């Protein structure tokens, strides 16, 4: 905790005021990551245009991967290691949030706004594909011969994911400047 306090330029007492131990701080970091990722979908409704909503979400998550790759990797390592710390956070409230997004996707399918797809798997696909560019940037660089990913790479990734995912849902991507 002392090293963390020094790195952020706070007295250790200030850090302990908010977090009594490293686990509390770690949980706050994970919760912050989830809140940032999910904020784009928090107000999703059946009245939204699926192509617009999915496009906005994909772009937001790719931008998060670009700006905060370490945050994505921290979250991924927590999940890969069994997710014990996440178990409390992914409780009833988060499950309700997840079911709410899935219900919107299902309503879009039921209304003929998009092709029938399993909503849970669509959410998992959105999560995994957008986080891939943060979590596996070193792999992407090695196989493409890049030394690092730049904004244009993330923009291209977003464009490609939008085209692939929306087409898979029977949707036409909105014009890029829409």
Backbone as a chain_set.jsonl record, in Angstrom:
{"seq": "XXXXXXXXXXXXXXXXXXXXXXXXXXXXXXXXXXXXXXXXXXXXXXXXXXXXXXXXXXXXXXXXXXXXXXXXXXXXXXXXXXXXXXXXXXXXXXXXXXXXXXXXXXXXXXXXXXXXXXXXXXXXXXXXXXXXXXXXXXXXXXXXXXXXXXXXXXXXXXXXXXXXXXXXXXXXXXXXXX", "coords": {"N": [[0.84, -1.189, 0.0], [2.038, 1.161, 0.676], [3.827, 1.604, -1.449], [2.007, 1.942, -3.543], [0.704, 4.269, -2.68], [2.857, 6.066, -2.785], [3.388, 6.004, -5.544], [1.121, 7.247, -6.598], [1.247, 9.648, -5.431], [0.152, 10.262, -2.918], [-0.342, 10.589, 0.626], [0.139, 7.684, 2.626], [-1.785, 7.314, 4.587], [-4.03, 8.612, 3.547], [-4.731, 6.883, 1.471], [-5.338, 4.607, 2.948], [-7.571, 5.545, 4.248], [-9.65, 5.309, 2.436], [-9.342, 2.704, 1.508], [-8.927, -0.165, 3.235], [-7.215, -2.24, 2.839], [-5.145, -4.047, 0.411], [-6.799, -5.732, -1.054], [-9.305, -4.485, -0.965], [-8.736, -2.188, -2.451], [-8.071, -3.363, -4.898], [-10.538, -4.559, -5.565], [-12.016, -2.233, -5.94], [-10.733, -1.216, -8.195], [-11.37, -3.203, -10.117], [-14.182, -2.947, -10.12], [-14.437, -0.327, -11.065], [-13.45, -0.661, -13.67], [-15.436, -2.355, -14.763], [-17.671, -0.644, -14.555], [-16.947, 1.45, -16.295], [-16.81, 0.06, -18.764], [-19.448, -0.884, -18.988], [-21.049, 1.348, -18.985], [-21.797, 2.394, -21.466], [-23.841, 0.749, -22.269], [-25.726, 0.975, -20.3], [-28.13, 2.458, -20.488], [-29.588, 1.259, -22.482], [-32.342, 0.517, -24.555], [-35.362, -1.091, -25.751], [-36.37, 0.512, -27.678], [-34.243, 1.649, -28.95], [-32.174, 1.893, -31.878], [-30.874, -1.033, -33.123], [-28.515, -1.299, -34.752], [-27.254, 1.191, -34.461], [-26.872, 1.256, -31.659], [-25.277, -1.04, -31.13], [-23.054, -0.413, -32.688], [-22.13, 1.93, -31.404], [-21.45, 0.85, -28.917], [-19.415, -1.018, -29.581], [-17.467, 0.712, -30.65], [-16.948, 2.282, -28.368], [-15.945, 0.354, -26.564], [-13.671, -0.568, -27.932], [-12.208, 1.787, -27.966], [-11.799, 2.064, -25.238], [-10.142, -0.151, -24.877], [-7.944, 0.769, -26.288], [-7.183, 3.093, -24.884], [-6.953, 2.226, -22.234], [-5.38, -0.253, -21.849], [-4.089, -1.756, -19.851], [-5.969, -1.899, -17.822], [-7.909, -3.55, -18.961], [-6.399, -5.878, -19.179], [-5.869, -6.457, -16.499], [-8.441, -7.084, -15.617], [-8.961, -9.286, -17.299], [-6.995, -11.101, -16.42], [-7.903, -11.551, -13.852], [-10.304, -12.92, -14.364], [-9.321, -15.154, -15.789], [-7.848, -16.359, -13.787], [-9.75, -17.489, -12.205], [-11.58, -15.809, -11.035], [-12.258, -15.169, -8.354], [-12.276, -12.79, -6.81], [-14.042, -11.334, -8.292], [-16.406, -12.653, -7.859], [-18.178, -11.684, -5.872], [-18.781, -9.203, -6.967], [-20.009, -9.804, -9.375], [-22.584, -10.489, -8.76], [-26.029, -10.755, -7.858], [-26.977, -8.164, -8.656], [-25.353, -7.518, -10.881], [-25.9, -9.665, -12.502], [-28.571, -9.136, -13.0], [-28.291, -6.779, -14.456], [-26.997, -7.83, -16.73], [-28.96, -9.654, -17.661], [-30.896, -7.776, -18.32], [-29.736, -6.398, -20.536], [-29.59, -8.558, -22.287], [-32.307, -9.088, -22.563], [-33.145, -6.848, -23.983], [-31.8, -7.267, -26.423], [-33.098, -9.615, -27.165], [-35.704, -8.671, -27.444], [-35.357, -6.967, -29.621], [-34.827, -8.874, -31.594], [-37.247, -10.328, -31.493], [-38.989, -8.376, -32.399], [-38.265, -8.177, -34.979], [-36.251, -6.444, -35.615], [-33.667, -7.217, -35.769], [-31.815, -10.13, -36.793], [-32.583, -13.345, -35.346], [-30.557, -14.091, -32.649], [-28.624, -15.656, -30.104], [-28.875, -13.891, -27.218], [-27.106, -13.849, -24.961], [-24.755, -15.018, -25.951], [-24.141, -13.169, -27.913], [-23.5, -10.93, -26.356], [-21.239, -11.963, -25.012], [-19.561, -12.286, -27.236], [-19.267, -9.62, -28.045], [-17.945, -8.565, -25.788], [-15.552, -10.16, -25.704], [-14.375, -9.811, -28.283], [-13.877, -7.054, -28.469], [-12.226, -6.551, -26.293], [-10.042, -8.032, -26.917], [-8.136, -6.584, -28.364], [-6.795, -5.112, -26.481], [-6.002, -7.007, -24.574], [-4.502, -8.871, -26.013], [-2.637, -7.477, -27.522], [0.129, -7.703, -27.92], [0.348, -10.133, -29.279], [-1.1, -9.561, -31.61], [0.555, -7.578, -32.692], [2.896, -9.047, -33.178], [2.097, -10.977, -35.108], [1.298, -9.358, -37.168], [3.466, -7.838, -37.748], [3.841, -5.36, -36.636], [5.195, -2.847, -34.444], [3.848, -1.689, -32.413], [0.406, -1.065, -31.558], [-1.492, 1.51, -33.038], [-3.692, 4.391, -32.996], [-5.079, 4.341, -35.464], [-5.057, 1.598, -36.024], [-6.775, 0.607, -34.071], [-9.094, 1.954, -34.8], [-9.575, 0.792, -37.301], [-9.95, -1.842, -36.465], [-12.32, -1.525, -34.983], [-14.078, -0.741, -37.053], [-14.052, -3.089, -38.626], [-15.009, -5.035, -36.787], [-17.552, -4.009, -36.31], [-18.719, -4.248, -38.869], [-18.623, -7.075, -39.223], [-19.961, -8.158, -36.923], [-22.459, -6.817, -36.927], [-23.429, -7.594, -39.441], [-23.669, -10.326, -38.943], [-25.83, -10.228, -37.297], [-27.789, -9.563, -38.981], [-27.912, -6.894, -39.651], [-27.36, -3.609, -41.002], [-24.48, -1.734, -40.989], [-24.396, 1.561, -39.599], [-23.849, 4.709, -41.347], [-20.522, 5.9, -41.196], [-20.144, 8.473, -40.104], [-22.495, 8.875, -38.823]], "CA": [[0.0, 0.0, 0.0], [2.949, 2.296, 0.712], [4.31, 1.81, -2.819], [0.889, 2.489, -4.311], [0.534, 5.661, -2.237], [3.974, 6.84, -3.341], [3.228, 6.11, -7.0], [0.046, 8.185, -6.95], [1.523, 10.921, -4.779], [-0.718, 10.469, -1.758], [0.112, 9.986, 1.879], [-0.406, 6.342, 2.835], [-2.991, 7.45, 5.415], [-5.159, 8.942, 2.664], [-5.103, 5.659, 0.773], [-5.979, 3.736, 3.941], [-8.876, 6.109, 4.598], [-10.625, 4.773, 1.486], [-9.139, 1.271, 1.313], [-8.236, -0.678, 4.415], [-6.188, -3.194, 2.432], [-4.951, -4.159, -1.037], [-7.955, -6.39, -1.658], [-10.323, -3.452, -1.152], [-8.3, -1.351, -3.566], [-8.187, -4.204, -6.097], [-11.968, -4.656, -5.871], [-12.435, -0.928, -6.477], [-10.198, -1.133, -9.554], [-12.208, -4.064, -10.959], [-15.507, -2.337, -10.227], [-14.308, 0.831, -11.946], [-13.335, -1.172, -15.04], [-16.779, -2.798, -15.17], [-18.553, 0.514, -14.707], [-16.571, 2.138, -17.53], [-17.223, -0.76, -19.899], [-20.891, -1.079, -19.069], [-21.786, 2.614, -19.038], [-22.351, 2.59, -22.812], [-25.048, -0.069, -22.4], [-26.614, 1.128, -19.142], [-29.433, 3.036, -20.844], [-30.064, 0.562, -23.669], [-33.768, 0.204, -24.509], [-35.912, -1.756, -26.937], [-36.665, 1.541, -28.674], [-33.005, 2.031, -29.632], [-31.848, 1.231, -33.128], [-29.822, -2.003, -32.811], [-27.261, -1.016, -35.463], [-26.631, 2.358, -33.815], [-26.471, 0.912, -30.293], [-24.152, -1.972, -31.179], [-21.919, 0.345, -33.218], [-21.621, 2.807, -30.34], [-20.825, 0.012, -27.894], [-18.159, -1.551, -30.113], [-16.496, 1.817, -30.716], [-16.579, 2.671, -27.003], [-15.108, -0.691, -25.969], [-12.374, -0.546, -28.616], [-11.501, 2.976, -27.476], [-11.357, 1.722, -23.891], [-8.985, -1.031, -25.057], [-6.815, 1.592, -26.732], [-6.76, 4.041, -23.842], [-6.73, 1.58, -20.935], [-5.103, -1.679, -22.062], [-3.73, -2.437, -18.597], [-7.213, -2.175, -17.098], [-8.496, -4.733, -19.574], [-5.561, -7.033, -18.841], [-6.11, -6.758, -15.082], [-9.734, -7.767, -15.562], [-8.809, -10.589, -17.944], [-6.218, -11.99, -15.543], [-8.789, -11.929, -12.745], [-11.221, -13.945, -14.873], [-8.537, -16.347, -16.114], [-7.394, -16.999, -12.549], [-10.883, -18.072, -11.487], [-12.555, -14.765, -10.731], [-12.716, -15.169, -6.96], [-12.564, -11.42, -6.379], [-15.22, -10.891, -9.045], [-17.609, -13.409, -7.501], [-19.11, -10.803, -5.156], [-19.189, -8.114, -7.844], [-20.875, -10.336, -10.424], [-23.68, -11.088, -8.008], [-27.394, -10.548, -8.355], [-27.122, -6.888, -9.351], [-24.727, -7.585, -12.196], [-26.672, -10.629, -13.287], [-29.775, -8.424, -13.442], [-27.85, -5.889, -15.535], [-26.743, -8.682, -17.877], [-30.263, -10.127, -18.176], [-31.561, -6.617, -18.922], [-29.184, -6.187, -21.883], [-30.012, -9.708, -23.092], [-33.737, -8.918, -22.844], [-33.258, -5.856, -25.067], [-31.414, -7.948, -27.659], [-34.172, -10.549, -27.495], [-36.842, -7.863, -27.914], [-35.025, -6.538, -30.981], [-35.038, -10.04, -32.464], [-38.685, -10.623, -31.523], [-39.655, -7.325, -33.172], [-37.764, -8.208, -36.348], [-35.258, -5.382, -35.82], [-32.425, -7.905, -36.11], [-31.985, -11.573, -36.887], [-32.51, -14.03, -34.053], [-29.264, -14.561, -32.149], [-28.672, -15.862, -28.663], [-28.392, -12.642, -26.628], [-25.94, -14.034, -24.081], [-23.566, -15.235, -26.777], [-23.817, -11.902, -28.565], [-22.802, -10.114, -25.358], [-19.901, -12.538, -24.834], [-18.799, -11.962, -28.44], [-18.927, -8.197, -27.964], [-16.915, -8.402, -24.764], [-14.29, -10.799, -26.075], [-13.762, -9.258, -29.489], [-13.389, -5.69, -28.239], [-11.141, -6.594, -25.309], [-8.91, -8.73, -27.526], [-7.139, -5.623, -28.843], [-5.992, -4.72, -25.324], [-5.451, -8.179, -23.894], [-3.582, -9.615, -26.866], [-1.959, -6.543, -28.429], [1.464, -8.212, -28.276], [0.151, -11.169, -30.298], [-1.5, -8.869, -32.844], [1.75, -6.931, -33.235], [3.838, -10.053, -33.686], [1.626, -11.627, -36.337], [1.128, -8.362, -38.234], [4.731, -7.168, -37.986], [3.855, -4.007, -36.06], [5.903, -2.729, -33.168], [2.793, -1.363, -31.451], [-0.849, -0.665, -32.184], [-1.759, 2.945, -32.982], [-5.124, 4.711, -33.061], [-5.627, 3.868, -36.744], [-5.276, 0.154, -35.914], [-7.989, 0.419, -33.273], [-10.228, 2.415, -35.62], [-9.806, -0.262, -38.303], [-10.526, -2.978, -35.742], [-13.718, -1.186, -34.688], [-14.83, -0.806, -38.318], [-14.195, -4.49, -39.026], [-15.91, -5.714, -35.849], [-18.908, -3.51, -36.561], [-19.21, -4.884, -40.092], [-18.79, -8.518, -39.021], [-20.976, -8.454, -35.909], [-23.772, -6.369, -37.376], [-23.872, -8.475, -40.526], [-24.085, -11.564, -38.301], [-27.136, -9.979, -36.67], [-28.712, -9.153, -40.033], [-28.016, -5.446, -39.598], [-26.477, -2.811, -41.84], [-23.803, -0.731, -40.169], [-24.74, 2.942, -39.935], [-22.781, 5.468, -41.963], [-19.489, 6.138, -40.188], [-20.313, 9.776, -39.449], [-23.855, 8.965, -38.253]], "C": [[0.887, 1.255, 0.0], [3.456, 2.624, -0.693], [3.22, 2.424, -3.689], [0.695, 3.957, -3.959], [1.629, 6.545, -2.811], [3.803, 7.057, -4.839], [2.141, 7.087, -7.419], [0.193, 9.518, -6.238], [0.599, 11.259, -3.634], [-0.041, 9.965, -0.492], [-0.579, 8.633, 2.07], [-1.704, 6.393, 3.653], [-4.216, 7.782, 4.563], [-5.658, 7.707, 1.924], [-5.838, 4.716, 1.725], [-7.343, 4.273, 4.39], [-9.967, 5.497, 3.716], [-10.539, 3.257, 1.335], [-8.331, 0.731, 2.476], [-7.137, -1.678, 4.058], [-6.111, -3.269, 0.906], [-6.146, -4.796, -1.732], [-9.071, -5.373, -1.916], [-9.998, -2.534, -2.318], [-8.462, -2.102, -4.889], [-9.655, -4.336, -6.519], [-12.481, -3.353, -6.467], [-11.945, -0.75, -7.91], [-11.065, -1.962, -10.503], [-13.594, -3.472, -11.169], [-15.484, -1.136, -11.157], [-14.215, 0.403, -13.406], [-14.707, -1.594, -15.552], [-17.704, -1.614, -15.425], [-18.231, 1.287, -15.978], [-17.04, 1.366, -18.76], [-18.733, -0.744, -20.084], [-21.674, 0.21, -19.258], [-22.42, 2.865, -20.403], [-23.662, 1.838, -22.996], [-26.035, 0.127, -21.254], [-28.015, 1.603, -19.508], [-30.02, 2.433, -22.118], [-31.549, 0.229, -23.519], [-34.202, -0.481, -25.801], [-36.235, -0.753, -28.034], [-35.428, 1.997, -29.438], [-32.88, 1.277, -30.947], [-30.697, 0.261, -32.857], [-28.483, -1.692, -33.489], [-26.525, 0.154, -34.813], [-26.079, 1.983, -32.44], [-25.263, -0.022, -30.286], [-22.891, -1.28, -31.691], [-21.301, 1.219, -32.131], [-20.889, 1.999, -29.273], [-19.468, -0.509, -28.364], [-17.106, -0.457, -30.161], [-16.022, 2.224, -29.315], [-15.645, 1.636, -26.376], [-13.733, -0.76, -26.638], [-11.56, 0.651, -28.132], [-11.004, 2.745, -26.049], [-10.128, 0.82, -23.971], [-7.753, -0.23, -25.452], [-6.28, 2.454, -25.592], [-6.361, 3.377, -22.525], [-6.411, 0.089, -21.091], [-4.76, -2.417, -20.767], [-4.978, -2.765, -17.784], [-7.87, -3.432, -17.645], [-7.706, -5.979, -19.196], [-5.734, -7.433, -17.38], [-7.399, -7.554, -14.949], [-9.614, -9.18, -16.15], [-8.047, -11.566, -17.053], [-7.046, -12.425, -14.335], [-9.726, -13.055, -13.19], [-10.47, -15.251, -15.131], [-8.12, -17.095, -14.853], [-8.544, -17.534, -11.695], [-11.919, -17.076, -11.021], [-13.058, -14.718, -9.301], [-13.088, -13.765, -6.48], [-13.812, -10.891, -7.074], [-16.513, -11.544, -8.562], [-18.625, -12.549, -6.751], [-19.65, -9.725, -6.08], [-20.16, -8.575, -8.928], [-22.045, -11.08, -9.789], [-25.009, -10.766, -8.666], [-27.548, -9.249, -9.138], [-26.538, -6.941, -10.752], [-25.442, -8.588, -13.091], [-27.953, -9.978, -13.804], [-29.431, -7.466, -14.579], [-27.663, -6.69, -16.815], [-28.053, -9.164, -18.503], [-31.038, -8.986, -18.841], [-31.069, -6.335, -20.32], [-29.644, -7.326, -22.797], [-31.486, -9.586, -23.468], [-33.951, -7.893, -23.962], [-32.898, -6.51, -26.394], [-32.513, -8.902, -28.116], [-35.383, -9.799, -28.038], [-36.59, -7.349, -29.325], [-35.252, -7.676, -31.967], [-36.522, -10.338, -32.614], [-39.455, -9.623, -32.382], [-39.187, -7.29, -34.627], [-36.761, -7.109, -36.643], [-33.884, -5.959, -36.148], [-32.715, -9.393, -36.165], [-31.928, -12.202, -35.498], [-31.085, -14.516, -33.766], [-29.43, -14.78, -30.654], [-28.079, -14.623, -27.996], [-27.161, -12.8, -25.748], [-24.673, -14.211, -24.908], [-23.173, -13.975, -27.534], [-23.06, -10.995, -27.593], [-21.383, -10.642, -25.148], [-19.005, -12.214, -26.029], [-18.36, -10.5, -28.417], [-17.809, -7.962, -26.954], [-15.565, -8.918, -25.249], [-13.611, -10.146, -27.267], [-13.206, -7.861, -29.252], [-12.219, -5.669, -27.251], [-9.887, -7.253, -25.878], [-7.794, -7.762, -27.893], [-6.311, -5.032, -27.702], [-5.268, -5.932, -24.762], [-4.373, -8.891, -24.705], [-2.88, -8.726, -27.895], [-0.59, -7.07, -28.847], [1.354, -9.292, -29.351], [-0.203, -10.521, -31.641], [-0.279, -8.232, -33.494], [2.698, -7.949, -33.853], [3.368, -10.658, -35.009], [1.43, -10.644, -37.483], [2.407, -7.6, -38.538], [4.793, -5.742, -37.462], [4.703, -4.015, -34.79], [4.936, -2.368, -32.051], [1.539, -0.984, -32.225], [-1.045, 0.837, -31.986], [-3.263, 3.168, -33.171], [-5.756, 4.198, -34.353], [-5.892, 2.361, -36.723], [-6.558, -0.136, -35.147], [-9.227, 0.862, -34.054], [-10.593, 1.37, -36.67], [-10.432, -1.491, -37.65], [-12.001, -2.723, -35.444], [-14.565, -1.295, -35.955], [-15.081, -2.25, -38.726], [-15.143, -5.245, -38.094], [-17.351, -5.277, -36.067], [-19.487, -4.201, -37.794], [-19.519, -6.36, -39.868], [-19.937, -8.819, -38.067], [-22.351, -8.014, -36.372], [-24.292, -7.234, -38.516], [-24.364, -9.801, -39.963], [-25.434, -11.456, -37.607], [-28.172, -9.538, -37.7], [-28.915, -7.652, -40.089], [-27.046, -4.797, -40.581], [-25.798, -1.782, -40.963], [-24.223, 0.676, -40.58], [-23.558, 3.631, -40.628], [-21.799, 5.889, -40.873], [-19.661, 7.459, -39.449], [-21.703, 9.946, -38.844], [-23.822, 8.865, -36.739]], "O": [[0.537, 2.275, -0.594], [3.507, 3.792, -1.079], [3.489, 3.326, -4.482], [0.538, 4.795, -4.847], [1.357, 7.653, -3.273], [4.041, 8.153, -5.346], [2.233, 7.691, -8.487], [-0.631, 10.416, -6.412], [0.295, 12.43, -3.405], [0.745, 9.018, -0.538], [-1.746, 8.469, 1.714], [-2.614, 5.596, 3.426], [-5.312, 7.29, 4.829], [-6.864, 7.511, 1.77], [-6.838, 4.102, 1.353], [-8.178, 3.505, 4.866], [-11.067, 5.203, 4.186], [-11.545, 2.6, 1.066], [-7.182, 1.123, 2.679], [-6.239, -1.938, 4.859], [-6.9, -2.641, 0.2], [-6.471, -4.444, -2.866], [-9.706, -5.401, -2.97], [-10.884, -2.15, -3.081], [-8.934, -1.539, -5.877], [-9.971, -4.235, -7.704], [-13.29, -3.367, -7.395], [-12.659, -0.197, -8.746], [-11.452, -1.484, -11.569], [-14.118, -3.496, -12.282], [-16.406, -0.944, -11.95], [-14.823, 1.023, -14.278], [-15.094, -1.224, -16.661], [-18.437, -1.598, -16.413], [-19.143, 1.737, -16.672], [-17.602, 1.948, -19.688], [-19.231, -0.608, -21.202], [-22.841, 0.173, -19.649], [-23.478, 3.49, -20.483], [-24.504, 2.248, -23.795], [-27.091, -0.507, -21.246], [-28.989, 1.18, -18.885], [-30.868, 3.053, -22.76], [-31.971, -0.282, -22.481], [-33.495, -0.449, -26.808], [-36.36, -1.129, -29.2], [-35.55, 2.661, -30.468], [-33.407, 0.176, -31.108], [-29.637, 0.692, -32.402], [-27.431, -1.81, -32.861], [-25.307, 0.105, -34.639], [-24.955, 2.348, -32.097], [-24.326, 0.186, -29.516], [-21.793, -1.528, -31.192], [-20.081, 1.239, -31.964], [-19.837, 2.412, -28.784], [-18.485, -0.446, -27.625], [-15.966, -0.678, -29.751], [-14.836, 2.48, -29.106], [-14.662, 1.999, -25.73], [-12.733, -0.991, -25.959], [-10.354, 0.535, -27.913], [-9.91, 3.183, -25.694], [-9.175, 1.007, -23.215], [-6.646, -0.521, -25.001], [-5.072, 2.529, -25.371], [-5.528, 3.904, -21.787], [-7.11, -0.748, -20.519], [-5.111, -3.587, -20.614], [-5.031, -3.805, -17.127], [-8.333, -4.28, -16.882], [-8.294, -7.026, -18.922], [-5.745, -8.622, -17.06], [-7.446, -8.571, -14.258], [-10.105, -10.146, -15.567], [-8.422, -12.734, -16.949], [-6.901, -13.548, -13.853], [-9.914, -14.032, -12.465], [-10.928, -16.325, -14.739], [-8.048, -18.324, -14.851], [-8.319, -17.986, -10.572], [-13.027, -17.462, -10.65], [-14.178, -14.269, -9.059], [-14.108, -13.584, -5.815], [-14.552, -10.09, -6.504], [-17.601, -11.035, -8.832], [-19.826, -12.685, -6.983], [-20.824, -9.365, -6.003], [-21.035, -7.816, -9.346], [-22.435, -12.16, -10.235], [-25.09, -10.536, -9.873], [-28.192, -9.24, -10.188], [-27.155, -6.465, -11.705], [-25.571, -8.376, -14.296], [-28.371, -10.245, -14.931], [-30.181, -7.35, -15.548], [-28.123, -6.271, -17.877], [-28.234, -9.091, -19.718], [-31.755, -9.208, -19.816], [-31.871, -6.061, -21.212], [-30.039, -7.092, -23.94], [-31.869, -9.945, -24.581], [-34.843, -8.059, -24.794], [-33.607, -6.332, -27.384], [-32.82, -8.986, -29.305], [-36.017, -10.251, -28.991], [-37.511, -7.3, -30.14], [-35.802, -7.467, -33.048], [-37.005, -10.573, -33.722], [-40.45, -9.975, -33.016], [-39.657, -6.469, -35.414], [-36.448, -6.861, -37.807], [-33.04, -5.279, -36.731], [-33.732, -9.86, -35.651], [-31.304, -11.66, -34.587], [-30.497, -15.258, -34.553], [-30.281, -14.157, -30.017], [-26.898, -14.33, -28.187], [-26.262, -11.96, -25.791], [-23.638, -13.62, -24.6], [-21.988, -13.742, -27.771], [-22.079, -10.36, -27.98], [-20.431, -9.863, -25.11], [-17.827, -11.902, -25.857], [-17.213, -10.185, -28.734], [-16.847, -7.247, -27.233], [-14.563, -8.204, -25.21], [-12.396, -9.95, -27.258], [-12.153, -7.524, -29.793], [-11.319, -4.84, -27.379], [-8.789, -7.043, -25.364], [-6.619, -8.095, -27.743], [-5.228, -4.501, -27.945], [-4.065, -5.884, -24.505], [-3.435, -9.451, -24.137], [-2.567, -9.169, -29.0], [-0.188, -6.905, -29.999], [2.195, -9.351, -30.248], [0.338, -10.899, -32.681], [-0.095, -8.332, -34.707], [3.238, -7.723, -34.936], [4.167, -10.829, -35.93], [1.399, -11.048, -38.645], [2.444, -6.802, -39.475], [5.706, -4.995, -37.812], [4.897, -5.051, -34.155], [5.167, -2.695, -30.887], [1.606, -0.627, -33.401], [-0.796, 1.368, -30.903], [-4.004, 2.233, -33.472], [-6.868, 3.671, -34.324], [-6.851, 1.897, -37.338], [-7.334, -1.014, -35.525], [-10.278, 0.225, -33.979], [-11.77, 1.095, -36.901], [-11.336, -2.107, -38.215], [-12.836, -3.609, -35.631], [-15.649, -1.877, -35.929], [-16.191, -2.6, -39.128], [-15.987, -6.011, -38.558], [-18.266, -6.098, -36.012], [-20.619, -4.684, -37.762], [-20.573, -6.841, -40.285], [-20.794, -9.649, -38.371], [-23.318, -8.762, -36.226], [-25.476, -7.569, -38.548], [-25.358, -10.348, -40.441], [-26.098, -12.462, -37.359], [-29.296, -9.182, -37.345], [-29.966, -7.181, -40.523], [-26.027, -5.387, -40.94], [-26.472, -1.029, -40.26], [-24.388, 0.955, -41.768], [-22.415, 3.191, -40.509], [-22.205, 6.199, -39.753], [-19.344, 7.539, -38.262], [-22.055, 11.039, -38.4], [-24.868, 8.921, -36.093]]}, "num_chains": 1, "name": "protein.A"}
